[in-house]
Amino acid sequence: MTMKDKVQQAVGSARSKLGRATGNRRLETSGRVQRRRAQVAEVAHDLRDRFRQAQVRRRTDPSREL
């Protein structure tokens, strides 16, 4: 999870709410899309980090025989 993803989620949420308040469907939709893209990026980063941690644990596990 990066700070950039969190910022993009917040900006997207704000745009969506502003679009909803003003009746601007295009702004609302683009904000929702921006928020969802940031959420997907955050999940992808989390999965990448977990995969890397699992690889490190596997390499450093002394009980593992070659």
N, CA and C of each residue as an Amber inpcrd file, in Angstrom:
protein
   198
   0.8610000  -1.1720000   0.0000000   0.0000000   0.0000000   0.0000000
   0.9070000   1.2350000   0.0000000   0.6210000   2.0900000  -0.9110000
   1.4180000   3.3130000  -0.9660000   0.5600000   4.5130000  -0.6090000
   1.2280000   5.5550000  -0.2380000   0.5220000   6.7870000   0.0960000
  -0.1690000   7.3500000  -1.1430000   0.4520000   7.1640000  -2.2920000
  -0.1370000   7.6540000  -3.5370000  -1.5110000   7.0120000  -3.7730000
  -1.6180000   5.6980000  -3.5030000  -2.8930000   5.0110000  -3.6760000
  -3.9500000   5.5780000  -2.7290000  -3.5520000   5.8260000  -1.4960000
  -4.4960000   6.3860000  -0.5200000  -4.9540000   7.7820000  -0.9340000
  -4.0300000   8.5950000  -1.4380000  -4.3750000   9.9550000  -1.8800000
  -5.3420000   9.8790000  -3.0660000  -5.0560000   8.9890000  -4.0030000
  -5.9270000   8.8480000  -5.1660000  -7.3260000   8.3740000  -4.7610000
  -7.4040000   7.5060000  -3.7710000  -8.7050000   7.0680000  -3.2740000
  -9.4770000   8.2440000  -2.6830000  -8.7980000   9.0710000  -1.9060000
  -9.4430000  10.2190000  -1.2700000  -9.9010000  11.2350000  -2.3170000
  -9.0440000  11.5000000  -3.3010000  -9.4040000  12.4600000  -4.3570000
 -10.5800000  11.9300000  -5.1610000 -10.5460000  10.6530000  -5.5050000
 -11.6480000  10.0530000  -6.2540000 -12.9460000  10.1080000  -5.4800000
 -12.8760000   9.8450000  -4.1950000 -14.0700000   9.9050000  -3.3550000
 -14.6230000  11.3240000  -3.2960000 -13.7420000  12.3010000  -3.1690000
 -14.1690000  13.7000000  -3.1210000 -14.8190000  14.1150000  -4.4390000
 -14.2060000  13.7070000  -5.5460000 -14.7710000  14.0470000  -6.8580000
 -16.1430000  13.4160000  -7.0330000 -16.2660000  12.1760000  -6.6030000
 -17.5460000  11.4800000  -6.7130000 -18.6240000  12.1860000  -5.8880000
 -18.2680000  12.5550000  -4.6760000 -19.2370000  13.2510000  -3.8170000
 -19.6050000  14.6180000  -4.3620000 -18.6220000  15.3250000  -4.9020000
 -18.8830000  16.6350000  -5.4990000 -19.7890000  16.4950000  -6.7160000
 -19.5160000  15.5040000  -7.5280000 -20.3670000  15.2560000  -8.6920000
 -21.7860000  14.9050000  -8.2930000 -21.9300000  14.1210000  -7.2490000
 -23.2650000  13.7540000  -6.7620000 -23.9980000  14.9800000  -6.2240000
 -23.2860000  15.8360000  -5.5010000 -23.9020000  17.0270000  -4.9000000
 -24.3290000  18.0450000  -5.9540000 -23.5530000  18.1360000  -7.0330000
 -23.8580000  19.1270000  -8.0650000 -24.7020000  18.5590000  -9.2050000
 -24.9280000  17.2620000  -9.1810000 -25.7040000  16.6410000 -10.2480000
 -24.8850000  16.4010000 -11.5080000 -23.5840000  16.4720000 -11.4060000
 -22.6920000  16.2620000 -12.5410000 -22.3240000  14.7780000 -12.5910000
 -23.0130000  14.0260000 -13.4330000 -22.8140000  12.5730000 -13.4950000
 -21.4320000  12.2040000 -14.0130000 -20.8910000  13.0110000 -14.9110000
 -19.5660000  12.7200000 -15.4570000 -18.5000000  12.8420000 -14.3600000
 -18.5980000  13.8820000 -13.5510000 -17.6410000  14.0680000 -12.4490000
 -17.8030000  12.9530000 -11.4210000 -19.0310000  12.5930000 -11.1250000
 -19.2950000  11.5210000 -10.1720000 -18.6940000  10.2030000 -10.6600000
 -18.9050000   9.9060000 -11.9240000 -18.3970000   8.6550000 -12.4930000
 -16.8740000   8.6490000 -12.5500000 -16.2780000   9.7460000 -12.9700000
 -14.8130000   9.7740000 -13.0590000 -14.1850000   9.6680000 -11.6640000
 -14.8200000  10.2330000 -10.6720000 -14.3310000  10.0910000  -9.3060000
 -14.4220000   8.6650000  -8.8120000 -15.5160000   8.0010000  -9.1410000
 -15.6920000   6.6070000  -8.7380000 -14.6370000   5.7250000  -9.4240000
 -14.3890000   5.9810000 -10.7010000 -13.3810000   5.2170000 -11.4400000
 -11.9940000   5.4490000 -10.8410000 -11.6800000   6.6850000 -10.5220000
 -10.3760000   7.0080000  -9.9410000 -10.1890000   6.2970000  -8.6010000
 -11.2250000   6.2820000  -7.7930000 -11.1500000   5.6170000  -6.4850000
 -10.9520000   4.1090000  -6.6520000 -11.6980000   3.5090000  -7.5700000
 -11.5830000   2.0620000  -7.7910000 -10.2160000   1.6720000  -8.3420000
  -9.6880000   2.4760000  -9.2600000  -8.3530000   2.1900000  -9.7950000
  -7.3040000   2.2150000  -8.6900000  -7.4270000   3.1700000  -7.8000000
  -6.4830000   3.2690000  -6.6870000  -6.6280000   2.0720000  -5.7510000
  -7.8510000   1.6140000  -5.5560000  -8.0670000   0.4470000  -4.7070000
  -7.4440000  -0.8030000  -5.3340000  -7.6030000  -0.9560000  -6.6380000
  -7.0130000  -2.1020000  -7.3340000  -5.4900000  -2.0390000  -7.2460000
  -4.9230000  -0.8540000  -7.4400000  -3.4720000  -0.6970000  -7.3420000
  -2.9830000  -1.0370000  -5.9420000  -3.7410000  -0.6390000  -4.9420000
  -3.3590000  -0.9320000  -3.5540000  -3.3510000  -2.4400000  -3.3000000
  -4.3680000  -3.1360000  -3.7790000  -4.4290000  -4.5850000  -3.6060000
  -3.2810000  -5.2550000  -4.3470000  -2.9770000  -4.7730000  -5.5400000
  -1.8640000  -5.3360000  -6.3130000  -0.5420000  -5.1440000  -5.5710000
  -0.3300000  -3.9680000  -4.9900000   0.8900000  -3.7280000  -4.2190000
   0.9610000  -4.6540000  -3.0050000  -0.1670000  -4.8280000  -2.3280000
  -0.1980000  -5.7060000  -1.1550000   0.1240000  -7.1540000  -1.5370000
  -0.4420000  -7.6240000  -2.6450000  -0.1760000  -8.9880000  -3.0950000
   1.2920000  -9.1640000  -3.4770000   1.8410000  -8.1640000  -4.1580000
   3.2510000  -8.2250000  -4.5430000   4.1400000  -8.3120000  -3.2990000
   3.8230000  -7.5030000  -2.3000000   4.6190000  -7.5110000  -1.0660000
   4.5140000  -8.8430000  -0.3370000   3.3030000  -9.3990000  -0.2760000
   3.1270000 -10.6990000   0.3890000   3.8840000 -11.7980000  -0.3410000
   3.8490000 -11.7570000  -1.6680000   4.5640000 -12.7550000  -2.4590000
   6.0630000 -12.6620000  -2.2010000   6.5880000 -11.4480000  -2.1790000
   8.0230000 -11.2590000  -1.9210000   8.4020000 -11.7270000  -0.5220000
   7.5570000 -11.4570000   0.4600000   7.8370000 -11.9040000   1.8290000
   7.8450000 -13.4260000   1.9060000   6.9190000 -14.0600000   1.1860000
   6.8660000 -15.5200000   1.1760000   8.1200000 -16.0970000   0.5280000
   8.6210000 -15.4610000  -0.5200000   9.8470000 -15.9320000  -1.1590000
  11.0310000 -15.8200000  -0.2160000  11.1130000 -14.7210000   0.5140000
  12.2230000 -14.5320000   1.4500000  12.1460000 -15.5760000   2.5550000
  10.9610000 -15.7980000   3.0980000  10.8000000 -16.8090000   4.1510000
  11.1820000 -18.1890000   3.6310000  10.8130000 -18.4750000   2.4100000
  11.1110000 -19.7900000   1.8460000  12.6110000 -19.9750000   1.6610000
  13.3010000 -18.9180000   1.2280000  14.7540000 -18.9990000   1.0200000
  15.5180000 -19.1110000   2.3270000  15.0080000 -18.4900000   3.3780000
  15.7410000 -18.4550000   4.6430000  15.2870000 -19.5300000   5.6300000
  14.3840000 -20.3900000   5.2180000  13.8770000 -21.4390000   6.1080000
  14.9270000 -22.5390000   6.2420000  15.5030000 -22.7260000   7.4450000
  16.5620000 -23.7270000   7.6140000  16.0430000 -25.1640000   7.5460000
  14.7580000 -25.3820000   7.7560000  14.2240000 -26.7400000   7.7310000
  14.0040000 -27.2380000   6.3070000  14.0990000 -26.3550000   5.3550000
  13.8910000 -26.7350000   3.9610000  15.1700000 -27.3880000   3.4240000
  15.0250000 -28.5730000   2.8640000  16.1820000 -29.2760000   2.3080000
  16.2020000 -29.0870000   0.8060000  17.4020000 -29.0600000   0.2630000
  17.5580000 -28.9230000  -1.1910000  17.6880000 -30.2600000  -1.8480000
